[in-house]
Amino acid sequence: VINIFAVEPPQGTPNTVPKFPISWPLQ
């Protein structure tokens, strides 16, 4: 599981990713 803490989702992620601290498993 990758923990992302950013105002915007990092490049390569879907635009549907909410713009707030979120974590999701990278397949």
MARDREN-453073 format. One line per 5 residues: number of its first residue (from 1); their letters; for each residue y, z, x of N, C-alpha, C. Coordinates in pm, whole numbers. Atoms other than C-alpha are relative to their C-alpha. Example, Ala and Ser with C-alpha at 12.3 -4.5 7.8 and 13.67 -1.06 7.14 Angstrom:
BEGIN
1) AS) -119:0:89:-450:780:1230:120:0:90 ~ -119:-6:-82:-106:714:1367:109:73:-77
This chain:
BEGIN
1) VINIF) -120:0:85:0:0:0:124:0:88 ~ -125:11:-77:340:-102:134:113:65:-81 ~ -113:-64:67:635:121:48:129:-73:35 ~ -124:74:-21:955:-76:2:117:82:-54 ~ -120:-71:43:1289:100:-8:119:-91:32
6) AVEPP) -109:94:-23:1561:-158:-53:73:-27:-131 ~ -78:33:119:1836:-264:-292:-55:-127:-62 ~ 57:125:49:1681:-609:-318:-142:-14:53 ~ 137:22:-47:1316:-714:-292:1:-87:125 ~ 5:79:-123:1225:-854:52:-42:-143:-30
11) QGTPN) 35:140:18:1179:-1227:96:-151:-14:-13 ~ 142:24:17:844:-1354:-23:-55:73:-122 ~ 46:-72:118:826:-1126:-326:50:-72:-125 ~ -43:63:125:848:-1247:-687:135:54:-46 ~ -130:-43:50:1188:-1233:-856:-15:108:-107
16) TVPKF) 22:-98:106:1028:-1007:-1116:-9:141:56 ~ 7:-133:-61:1015:-720:-867:131:74:-28 ~ -121:-77:29:1259:-452:-986:78:31:127 ~ -84:-27:-118:1552:-390:-752:26:150:11 ~ -13:-143:-26:1486:-23:-683:-121:42:82
21) PISWP) 112:-44:-84:1259:181:-455:-132:-10:-76 ~ 127:24:68:907:69:-546:-107:-22:105 ~ 112:25:-92:567:50:-386:-107:-76:-75 ~ 107:76:62:289:-197:-454:-94:-47:110 ~ 97:45:-101:-30:-303:-277:14:-149:27
26) LQ) -6:141:-36:-10:-630:-87:-142:-52:12 ~ 136:56:-2:-317:-842:-146:-23:-76:129
